[in-house]
Amino acid sequence: MFSHEVIVVGGGLAGMRAAIEASTHADTVIISRVHPLRSHSGAAQGGINAALANAEAGRDDNWEKHAYDTIKGSDFLADQDAVEILTKEAPERTIEMEHWGCPFSRTDEGKIAQRPFGGAGYPRTCYAADKTGHYLLVTAYEQVVKRNIKVYEEWFVTSLIVENNNVKGVIALDILKGQLEVFKAKTVILATGGTGWIYAKSTNSIINTGSGMAIAYNAGVPLKDMEFIQFHPTALHPTCILISEGARGEGGYLVNSNGERFMQRYAPKSMELAPRDVVSRSIQKEIDEGRGVQGVFVHLDLRHLGKEKILSRLPGIRDISVQFANVDPINELIPVQPAQHYTMGGVDCNAKCETLIRGLYAAGECACVSVHGANRLGGNSLLETLVFGKIAGEQAGSSARKVSPDDDKDNFEQALATDQHRIRELLEGSGDEDPSVLREEMRNTMVEKVFLFRSAGPLTEAFDKIGELKKRFHRLRPIAGTETCNLDLIRAIELEHMLALSEVIIVSALNREESRGSHVRLDFPKRDDARFLKHTLAYHTPDGPRLEYSEVKITKFQPEERKY
């Protein structure tokens, strides 16, 4: 049994920023299924938003304009008190990372460089070439090492320990040894990332399975706004590796099979820099109406930017294009398609990152504060990890000091025994179903029936299919191999999580009978503020998710029609 005051589950940007802050108040550790530098935060390319007003075209930018763009981009579903915190703290958090050593690209005056991004009125996205997430991740990890914050690498958290609505710790699997252990804690922060791997087309890493959301959901915390899934417009065809919005921010064009810049039809003012939901749907519509290249993708054209600009501003994009599509964007077109990219919903928490369980906090993509509402603006995700990572760490660290140690061993032993029994059942098996087959059927179903354009018929079919897969999951074959380094076991545990999260997404989407942001219902094409200007809350029950709704917090900006 391990004992610490604060446990942070997840070693990405949100998790490390939370741990850095919590460590100033209490004994803090990180439990991460991969080395922190392998976290998915490193895949973020384009930049981090902050109203620094460094760009010539953005001299009069400020936090209020950033807030308005964020709220409008969210289709007015974001909680505006949380957005105010996000945008007010953006400059400080960004400059803090600069002072810690993040090598941002620079203006001629030596200031942090900023580029335009979709849905923004000003060029406010601070960037480090097209590897911003990677550089921020390394910078945060250096601070973790500097502060001697212990990281339990390659441990997988299987459940939360909760008693009388107070978090008491977690159960975690040592992947290398195959042993389950109890981690006692006074407070716990979930920072485990998104759910992208439930979709067959996703820019996400294979580790993005929503495990943190699932363990919170199983413990009684509702999941909020899970129907809102962001589909990035430009994933490389056919691998779905991310092609940064920074490519369009630097002036890239989207063209169809006729060589036409088709965004003129859909967002004549913003063109390629309309919000992601608008651009993704526009691309898909071009493909569906027969103007896609080979019927499955469109082209991103960077050739007019010139070799020097591509090599200095977009070197990573060029490398990815050459290595994974065998095209050189200096003189060739990049094949791109929409793919799942981000989970706007997540663990329900307030602007202090507090959940319904005392002592349990959430930050980053696994959380829903909500600052993204129905659609996230590019550049706001890295910002959210730093702003709310710090807040979660501050809250958890200071709260831990006020919590008395729990010496009741029975609760810990019971929680451990429950997870040991669950794993034993998986290892021994009772049927002949292959978990990899179930996983692929789930992922394909989510693309075919719960993608960019939705309607009641396909959603109902998807619900029935997920129900079938949940039943088949209980007839899995014995998990192969020993307990040591058994990734087959990890995948099976994650599959159960993903099936539950898929069900939540589908049920939430079925019940939201309107089109808002990333959630488009062909059978309900209009936004319906009278019925659905509210958050969806999904609670776990043995029979599936039970839905409730909560009010959206509106402060400065009243809902209006969203035009670009």
C-alpha angles and dihedrals in degrees: 000000000000124000129200135151098232125023119192112198107208132037102218126106096290092046096047094045089050092049092048090055097040091050090066088064108030148001102293134185136177124226111199132173089214135026106283092245089059092057118123092246085081090067092065107107117170107059152264124281123237130148095238093140091217097135118086091235093051105049093127095046118129141167094270092057089047089050093050093049090049094049094045089047089052089057085243095295096111118102103249096209089059092045090054090055091047096051098038092053095041097093094047095047092047095048089046089060089047090053090049088058109269106158100227119183111258142225120231087265091056096252125132107283119237130199133191118265133186118288094010124123092208138031096263103141108115111210146184100210102286096313100076098134092050093051093046090049093053091046092052092046090054088057091049090053092044091055094046092237107172116237120200097208121201096016119133119208110222102180148351122251108227130173125178089348092304121117112236101177141287141280112233136184119225097222095200095051100029093230129135115223138184118240111195116205142165092217134012130203120201113210102153104135133233142322102247098131092070086077122071089217109053140136088213130109120255089252092064097096101132095248094150091051090049097051090049090047091050090050093056104266112132121238113230130216095346093159089073107089119166118226113200113224097219116049114149113258122267103358096050092224108160119265103197125245082230087079089064091038088061090052107276119160130222112219133180130219089285092056089248123146091232098183086085086078096053110029108012094175101044098028110175090001097064113121117288097254091055095047093045093052090046092054092047091049091052089052094045092050093053102260096107122111108259084351094282113069146017131223132258109209118205098153095105091058090072133229097277095053094045092050094047102037104025108027094135093052090052091050092049092047093049097043100041105027102023092233127122109214091206088077106001138064120253116229110227138175137175117271137169108278115159143015111228091185128062145125108359111245139148130242089280089056090246120149130200090269112079112244094016118114134176133202140171126019094336089061131070109208083151112245097132102046112178096345133020122221115230111258094031097090097066087044092052092053092056100039098044094031087062092045093049091049093049093049096044094043096049092042092052090063090062097049120093118227116264112228096172102119096185095075092049094046092049092051090049092048091051093055093042089055091048092052092045089055090053094048094048096040127192105216146025104261115128112223092212090058092050091048094053092046089052094047093048091047091055091053095044098045110014102043134105097320119040138182138171097262100055092037090055090048089051091050091052091047094051089049089054091049091050089056092047090050089069089060097056121151115246110286108253127241134015127308090257114097089344105169089169086066093049091050091051092052090048092048091060088050093049094049090054092048092047089054091051092050092049097045091046090049093048092053096047099081097187140068115252128157112314092356108084121176112193088200092051104034098169132075109249111203092170092064106019112031085116142086123263114231117195118196123194118246130164088253096051135273121343112207130218130163135226134194124266112238109239120186117151107359124062117207115268137169110290112232133166 
